[in-house]
């Protein structure tokens, strides 16, 4: 791990260093404070991409025969 790592705290909506809130309450690590400050935007972009991925289909039954609900 690098000395210069940053996280985005989901509780305080702020960029933190290594000694911030517990890891379950934050996203990261990121290489720069600027990257960490855009963490929620990156999450939204990834969620949008996954939601629209033609390879993924929630309407198909899973291995247990059930269809997932959203």
Secondary structure, DSSP 4 states (H G I P E B T S, - for coil): --SS-EEEETTTTEEE-TTSS-GGGEEEEESSHHHHHTHHHHHHHHHHHHHT-TT--TTS--TTSPPP--
